Amino acid sequence: MTDCGCDQAKAELEEYLHRELSEQDYRDVSDHLESCEDCSAEHLVGVTLTLKMQKACREVAPADLKAAVLAALGEH
């Protein structure tokens, strides 16, 4: 078990959220998050924002809104 410390955990949080770290770095950040309330709270914010963004990206505009936007763009 290796605790990488707050500075490294916060610097690598985005990559951690997307599993873009090496296995060792991922484990180090995981170990730190288990023992640090502050970094765990920041991680929770990151997870929440990531999930909200993923959901928003899957939403589709209603057909009438899409048509109105495309029509307005065609007027310019």
Z-matrix of the N, CA and C atoms (Angstrom, degrees):
N
C 1 1.450
C 2 1.528 1 108.56
N 3 1.331 2 115.61 1 123.83
C 4 1.453 3 121.50 2 -179.80
C 5 1.517 4 108.66 3 -124.15
N 6 1.329 5 116.58 4 128.82
C 7 1.458 6 121.45 5 176.99
C 8 1.518 7 107.23 6 -100.89
N 9 1.319 8 116.96 7 116.08
C 10 1.460 9 121.40 8 -174.93
C 11 1.524 10 113.21 9 -78.37
N 12 1.322 11 117.95 10 -14.81
C 13 1.458 12 121.48 11 -179.22
C 14 1.523 13 112.39 12 92.37
N 15 1.326 14 115.44 13 160.68
C 16 1.462 15 121.73 14 -176.23
C 17 1.524 16 112.98 15 -61.90
N 18 1.315 17 117.26 16 -44.27
C 19 1.467 18 119.55 17 -176.28
C 20 1.522 19 111.43 18 -58.48
N 21 1.316 20 116.49 19 -48.27
C 22 1.466 21 119.64 20 -179.07
C 23 1.523 22 110.83 21 -69.14
N 24 1.327 23 117.25 22 -42.09
C 25 1.469 24 120.07 23 -179.08
C 26 1.524 25 110.74 24 -59.67
N 27 1.334 26 116.61 25 -44.77
C 28 1.462 27 119.83 26 -179.43
C 29 1.534 28 111.20 27 -70.01
N 30 1.302 29 117.56 28 -36.69
C 31 1.462 30 121.01 29 179.22
C 32 1.528 31 111.75 30 -66.52
N 33 1.315 32 117.13 31 -29.77
C 34 1.466 33 121.50 32 -175.45
C 35 1.532 34 112.75 33 -106.38
N 36 1.327 35 116.77 34 10.32
C 37 1.463 36 119.90 35 -174.59
C 38 1.524 37 112.75 36 -61.30
N 39 1.325 38 117.40 37 -43.53
C 40 1.465 39 120.68 38 -179.68
C 41 1.523 40 110.72 39 -60.90
N 42 1.318 41 116.97 40 -46.81
C 43 1.460 42 121.02 41 178.43
C 44 1.526 43 111.05 42 -65.12
N 45 1.326 44 116.00 43 -36.10
C 46 1.465 45 121.16 44 177.92
C 47 1.534 46 109.97 45 -61.90
N 48 1.335 47 116.06 46 -45.88
C 49 1.469 48 120.81 47 -178.69
C 50 1.523 49 111.95 48 -58.62
N 51 1.327 50 116.49 49 -32.85
C 52 1.464 51 120.95 50 -176.27
C 53 1.532 52 113.19 51 -102.69
N 54 1.336 53 115.67 52 11.48
C 55 1.472 54 121.96 53 179.12
C 56 1.530 55 111.64 54 55.87
N 57 1.334 56 115.99 55 42.49
C 58 1.457 57 121.57 56 -178.97
C 59 1.529 58 112.38 57 -103.24
N 60 1.311 59 117.56 58 11.36
C 61 1.469 60 122.21 59 178.19
C 62 1.520 61 110.10 60 -97.09
N 63 1.315 62 115.10 61 159.83
C 64 1.464 63 118.15 62 171.67
C 65 1.528 64 108.16 63 -63.21
N 66 1.297 65 116.80 64 161.61
C 67 1.469 66 119.90 65 -179.49
C 68 1.529 67 111.49 66 -58.06
N 69 1.338 68 117.10 67 -42.31
C 70 1.466 69 120.02 68 -179.82
C 71 1.521 70 111.56 69 -64.68
N 72 1.325 71 117.50 70 -45.77
C 73 1.466 72 120.44 71 179.06
C 74 1.526 73 110.70 72 -64.05
N 75 1.323 74 116.76 73 -39.02
C 76 1.466 75 120.87 74 177.93
C 77 1.529 76 110.23 75 -61.06
N 78 1.335 77 116.79 76 -44.88
C 79 1.474 78 120.36 77 178.74
C 80 1.520 79 110.90 78 -64.95
N 81 1.333 80 117.60 79 -39.56
C 82 1.461 81 121.01 80 179.61
C 83 1.529 82 111.16 81 -61.76
N 84 1.335 83 116.20 82 -45.27
C 85 1.461 84 119.67 83 178.89
C 86 1.524 85 109.72 84 -66.82
N 87 1.320 86 117.76 85 -41.41
C 88 1.468 87 121.11 86 177.55
C 89 1.522 88 111.23 87 -58.28
N 90 1.311 89 116.23 88 -45.55
C 91 1.464 90 120.63 89 178.66
C 92 1.527 91 110.76 90 -60.02
N 93 1.317 92 116.04 91 -41.64
C 94 1.463 93 119.60 92 -179.85
C 95 1.523 94 110.65 93 -66.05
N 96 1.326 95 117.54 94 -43.32
C 97 1.463 96 120.85 95 -178.75
C 98 1.527 97 112.16 96 -62.07
N 99 1.320 98 116.53 97 -30.54
C 100 1.464 99 120.26 98 178.68
C 101 1.524 100 112.14 99 -66.08
N 102 1.325 101 117.23 100 -27.32
C 103 1.457 102 120.04 101 -173.57
C 104 1.532 103 114.24 102 -112.27
N 105 1.334 104 118.73 103 -4.01
C 106 1.459 105 120.94 104 -176.01
C 107 1.531 106 110.33 105 -119.51
N 108 1.300 107 115.44 106 111.46
C 109 1.467 108 120.88 107 -178.07
C 110 1.531 109 111.67 108 -63.71
N 111 1.331 110 117.34 109 -41.30
C 112 1.457 111 121.78 110 -178.47
C 113 1.532 112 111.30 111 -63.05
N 114 1.310 113 116.73 112 -48.97
C 115 1.467 114 120.31 113 -179.92
C 116 1.525 115 111.38 114 -68.87
N 117 1.326 116 117.32 115 -34.06
C 118 1.462 117 120.48 116 177.18
C 119 1.520 118 110.99 117 -63.98
N 120 1.336 119 116.28 118 -38.81
C 121 1.464 120 120.27 119 177.41
C 122 1.522 121 110.44 120 -65.49
N 123 1.317 122 117.00 121 -41.32
C 124 1.466 123 120.89 122 177.92
C 125 1.533 124 110.41 123 -64.95
N 126 1.315 125 116.52 124 -38.18
C 127 1.464 126 121.49 125 176.60
C 128 1.521 127 110.30 126 -61.88
N 129 1.325 128 117.13 127 -43.00
C 130 1.461 129 121.23 128 179.59
C 131 1.530 130 110.65 129 -61.50
N 132 1.327 131 117.37 130 -41.03
C 133 1.465 132 120.93 131 176.39
C 134 1.530 133 109.40 132 -61.05
N 135 1.309 134 116.80 133 -44.87
C 136 1.462 135 120.94 134 179.44
C 137 1.521 136 112.47 135 -61.78
N 138 1.317 137 116.62 136 -42.50
C 139 1.473 138 120.91 137 178.49
C 140 1.527 139 109.62 138 -63.24
N 141 1.316 140 116.58 139 -45.42
C 142 1.460 141 121.04 140 -179.00
C 143 1.526 142 111.19 141 -61.65
N 144 1.327 143 117.28 142 -46.71
C 145 1.461 144 120.43 143 178.59
C 146 1.525 145 112.02 144 -63.35
N 147 1.314 146 116.90 145 -40.98
C 148 1.465 147 120.89 146 179.09
C 149 1.522 148 110.84 147 -61.64
N 150 1.323 149 117.11 148 -45.33
C 151 1.469 150 120.84 149 179.71
C 152 1.526 151 111.29 150 -64.44
N 153 1.325 152 117.00 151 -41.15
C 154 1.471 153 120.94 152 178.79
C 155 1.528 154 110.73 153 -63.47
N 156 1.331 155 116.51 154 -42.61
C 157 1.468 156 120.26 155 179.17
C 158 1.527 157 111.11 156 -65.45
N 159 1.315 158 116.48 157 -41.13
C 160 1.465 159 119.37 158 178.75
C 161 1.520 160 110.62 159 -62.79
N 162 1.329 161 116.46 160 -40.56
C 163 1.466 162 120.56 161 178.98
C 164 1.525 163 110.12 162 -66.07
N 165 1.317 164 117.09 163 -44.63
C 166 1.466 165 121.20 164 -179.15
C 167 1.526 166 111.52 165 -62.10
N 168 1.296 167 116.86 166 -35.95
C 169 1.468 168 120.55 167 -179.63
C 170 1.518 169 112.54 168 -70.83
N 171 1.309 170 117.38 169 -19.35
C 172 1.472 171 120.94 170 178.92
C 173 1.523 172 112.12 171 -88.33
N 174 1.342 173 117.42 172 -15.43
C 175 1.458 174 120.50 173 -178.19
C 176 1.523 175 110.16 174 -71.55
N 177 1.328 176 115.48 175 145.60
C 178 1.452 177 121.93 176 -178.68
C 179 1.522 178 107.97 177 -116.91
N 180 1.314 179 116.44 178 134.81
C 181 1.463 180 121.17 179 178.20
C 182 1.525 181 109.50 180 -66.75
N 183 1.339 182 117.15 181 145.11
C 184 1.469 183 119.84 182 175.33
C 185 1.530 184 109.97 183 -59.32
N 186 1.308 185 116.43 184 149.20
C 187 1.466 186 121.85 185 -175.36
C 188 1.521 187 112.29 186 -57.90
N 189 1.347 188 117.98 187 -40.49
C 190 1.466 189 119.52 188 -178.70
C 191 1.529 190 111.57 189 -67.51
N 192 1.334 191 118.32 190 -35.11
C 193 1.462 192 121.29 191 176.59
C 194 1.525 193 110.17 192 -67.52
N 195 1.313 194 115.90 193 -44.00
C 196 1.465 195 119.90 194 179.17
C 197 1.527 196 110.41 195 -60.37
N 198 1.320 197 117.51 196 -43.90
C 199 1.461 198 121.96 197 179.51
C 200 1.524 199 110.65 198 -63.34
N 201 1.331 200 117.23 199 -41.47
C 202 1.471 201 120.86 200 -179.49
C 203 1.531 202 111.09 201 -65.12
N 204 1.313 203 117.26 202 -41.60
C 205 1.470 204 121.59 203 179.04
C 206 1.521 205 110.14 204 -65.38
N 207 1.311 206 116.93 205 -46.29
C 208 1.470 207 120.28 206 178.66
C 209 1.513 208 111.60 207 -62.78
N 210 1.330 209 117.23 208 -38.15
C 211 1.462 210 120.41 209 177.48
C 212 1.524 211 110.63 210 -65.85
N 213 1.315 212 116.68 211 -42.53
C 214 1.467 213 120.55 212 179.34
C 215 1.532 214 110.65 213 -64.73
N 216 1.297 215 117.86 214 -38.04
C 217 1.456 216 120.79 215 177.55
C 218 1.533 217 111.11 216 -66.38
N 219 1.313 218 116.33 217 -34.97
C 220 1.460 219 120.43 218 178.98
C 221 1.514 220 113.43 219 -69.52
N 222 1.324 221 117.33 220 -21.08
C 223 1.464 222 121.65 221 179.81
C 224 1.527 223 112.07 222 -76.59
N 225 1.313 224 118.50 223 -15.69
C 226 1.470 225 121.43 224 -175.98
C 227 1.467 226 111.04 225 -97.79
